[in-house]
């Protein structure tokens, strides 16, 4: 069975004020592959070309980002009530 080429995408998750967000769940959409951002907001996850990453964090609006080649900075916004 042939497998798709994978590569590692790394980056940092921050809020709209620029503060690092630890504990953000980052999942490869449609799979069980994922990770959680570290104390400094950094993350690293294996993806295939064309994958999308879903970023979610309690109290914040979830965000889906299509993988181009690499991601460096993702901002997520607080959920407004």
Residue, then its C-alpha position, 0 to 999 in steps of 0.5 A: x500500500x502506498x502512503x502519502x508523503x508527510x512533513x512536519x508543520x510547526x508553529x505558534x498559536x497566539x490570541x488576538x493580543x499576541x499572548x501564547x496559548x498553551x493547551x490548544x488542540x490542533x487536529x489534522x481534519x478528518x483524522x485522529x492525528x493531532x497535538x496540543x500546543x506547549x506552554x509557549x504556544x508552539x506545536x508540531x504535527x505531521x501532515x500530508x499535502x492538502x491536509x487542513x488543521x483544526x485549532x480549538x480551545x475552550x472559550x475561543x472560536x475554532x479555526x480551520x487552516x489549509x496546509x500550504x507548505x508550513x505555518x508559523x503563526x496562528x491567531x485565534x479569537x475569543x468567543x464573544x457572548 
